[in-house]
């Protein structure tokens, strides 16, 4: 399973070729998901009706993974590990990572600087 991070989904919604192509391939293969955290972030950024329609259409096509107990625990473990080394990545990113770790899913993101630090997280690029 490929879990698209918010940045990749935003790029796809804006028609950026690399993101749109990667998202389309994952949708076609029926392997694309995102997290409830990314859903929140997408809706926060959808300021116009046109943007809201695009978000609604995209979300209808993907599986949305919840923040459940296993994901919350994995996120907390990641946070403790990174912050003990002075490498905080922000609450939303911990939660997204926790969802992916709990499901042994690969995170598709442009934000390698943050997510490559998370122990046990599988991370993929757009290519």
N, C-alpha and C positions, 0 to 999 in steps of 0.2 A: 504494500500500500504506500502511495505517495501522498504526503500531507503538505499541501501548499500553504506557505506562510503568507501573511497579509501583504507583504511587499510584492510578492510574485503575482498575487491575485489583482492587486491594484495596477501593476504593470500590464497584465492581460486585459483588464477592463479599459485601460487607456490605449489599447491597441499596439503596445510595444511588441514587435515581431517575435523576439526570442521567448518572452513569457507567454504570449498568446499561442505560439506553436507548441510549446512544452505542455501547457495546460490542455490544449486540444488533443494532443497525443495521449495524455493520461486519461482524459475523459473517454476517448475512443476505446482505450484498453480497459475501461471500467475500474481503474485503480486510483482515482483521484478522491481525496478527502481534504477537509480543512478542520479547524478546531472551532469550538464555540467562542474562544477568545478572538480568533480572527474574524468571526461573524460580527462580534461586538465592534471591533476596530473598523470593519468595512462600513457598518451602519453609522458609526460616528463620523466617518468621512463623506458619506453620501449626502451632500448638501442640496442638490437640485433634484427635481422629479426625474429628470433623465438619468442621473446617477443612481437614484433609488431603483429605477426600473432595471438598469444594468446589474446592480447588486442582486436584486430579487431573482433575475433570470439566471445568473451564475450560480447562486446558492441552491436553486431548484435542481441543478444538474450534479451537485456534489454531495457526498456524504459528510455530515457534520458530526465530528467526534466530541462528546461531552467531556467536561472536567469532572471525572468521577473520583472515587476514593483512591484508586491505584494511581491515577494521574496526579492527584494532589500530593500523594506521598512521594512520587518520583520527582515532582517539581521541588518539594521541600528538600529532598536529598541533594538535588543539583544546586539549589540555592546555598545550602550550608557549605557544600564543597567549594563552590566558586567564591563565596564571600569570605571564607576563611583564608583564601589566598588573595583577597583584595580585587577580585574580578567580577563584580556585580554586573548583571546584564539587564535588570529591570523585571518587574513583576510579570508583565504580559509574556515576556520571552521565557521566563522560568515555567510559566503555566503551559505554554505551547510545547516547550521541550518535554515537560512532564507527560502530556498527552501522548506524544510520539514515543517516548521511552516505554510507557506502560503498555503500548500496543505493538512495540517493536516495529514501528513504522519509520520510514525515511522522510525527513523534513526537506522540502524543496524551498530554498531561500536564497536571497542575495546577501543576507546578513551573516556571512560566514564568520566575521570578526567576533560576533557574540556566540553563535551556536557551536562553532568548532571547539569552544572551551568546555562544553557540557559533557561530562563523562557518560559514556554509554549511548549517546545520541548519534544516530545515523543521519548524515547530512549530504544532500546532493545539490549540484549546480544546475543551472538551466540547460546546459548542453548535454 
